[in-house]
């Protein structure tokens, strides 16, 4: 587990743009089980591709007309139970950090694994997410 002093600024990058941090399995379940509409779930991470690509890409993606109704995040290496519960909803995809999942009416409809994030620019990630928002939001 990572020390909170290390991860707090990384979590704040998403919290400052409207993401709710889910820190328990119950919180994840409450959001994803009872959810109607669209929810974006970001599995945050301390890795470089989260800092350079995933978090900025998510931020840029939210500048368009269409966007998810609910924004939530779990932090890999910090909130173990919340991350594990979120990953149950992301099956059949294997665990991935970072990862970005779009749910509509409680169903996973779009997913970016680490290999879709790593080595891609934040703008490419944003464009990918915006296409998903156009289709599902």
C-alpha positions, 0 to 999 in steps of 0.5 A, spaced: 500 500 500 502 506 498 502 512 503 497 517 503 502 523 502 504 520 496 497 519 493 493 524 495 495 529 490 494 524 484 487 523 487 486 530 488 487 531 480 481 527 479 477 529 485 478 537 483 474 535 476 468 532 480 470 525 481 468 522 487 473 517 491 470 510 493 474 507 498 470 501 500 467 495 496 460 497 499 461 504 496 463 501 489 457 496 490 452 502 491 454 506 485 454 501 480 449 496 483 443 502 483 446 506 478 441 508 472 444 512 467 452 513 465 458 512 470 465 513 469 470 509 473 477 511 473 482 506 476 487 511 478 494 509 479 501 512 481 504 509 475 507 514 469 502 513 464 496 514 469 500 521 470 502 523 463 496 519 459 490 517 463 488 523 468 489 528 463 486 524 458 480 523 462 480 531 464 480 533 457 474 528 455 470 531 460 470 538 456 465 536 450 457 536 450 456 529 452 459 526 458 457 521 464 452 523 469 457 520 475 464 520 475 468 516 480 474 513 482 478 508 486 486 508 487 490 501 486 495 500 491 491 504 496 483 502 496 484 495 495 477 492 497 474 498 493 479 496 487 477 489 487 470 490 487 470 495 481 474 490 478 469 485 479 464 489 475 469 490 469 470 482 468 471 479 463 477 484 463 483 482 467 485 487 472 489 493 470 491 499 473 490 505 470 483 503 467 477 507 465 470 504 464 464 507 462 457 504 465 450 505 462 445 503 467 449 498 471 452 495 464 460 495 462 459 499 455 466 501 454 473 499 457 480 502 456 485 497 459 493 499 461 495 497 454 490 502 451 493 508 455 500 506 456 504 510 450 498 514 447 497 521 448 492 524 453 488 527 447 488 520 444 485 517 450 480 523 450 478 522 443 476 515 445 472 517 451 469 522 447 466 517 442 464 513 447 460 519 451 457 520 444 454 513 443 452 512 450 451 518 454 
